[in-house]
Amino acid sequence: MGTTEKAVRQSVSLPPKLARQVRTLARSRRLSKNRLLVELIENGLDAEMRKQAQFFELAERFRSEKDPEEAKRLGDELGRMVFGG
């Protein structure tokens, strides 16, 4: 027998402008606002996980780099990822 996960109800307050964007996008895609929010959150979490994986891969390359110039470039890239810019 498979187990099914029960949905967990969450309450979220959205700024009016964001709420309008969600409503408009949901209508244009013929989805409920709830389904659209779930998709947007899933996409955001996926993007965050990819970003984290890229960071750790870059950090590993930085740690193992022997060439000082390449290490500096990788360090600068890490800095941009962490602090922006």
Protein Blocks (a to p, Z undefined) as FASTA:
>chain_A
ZZddddddddddddfklmmmmmmmmmmnopafklmmmmmmmmmmmmmmmmmmmmmmmmmm
mmmpmblklmmmmmmmmmmmmngZZ
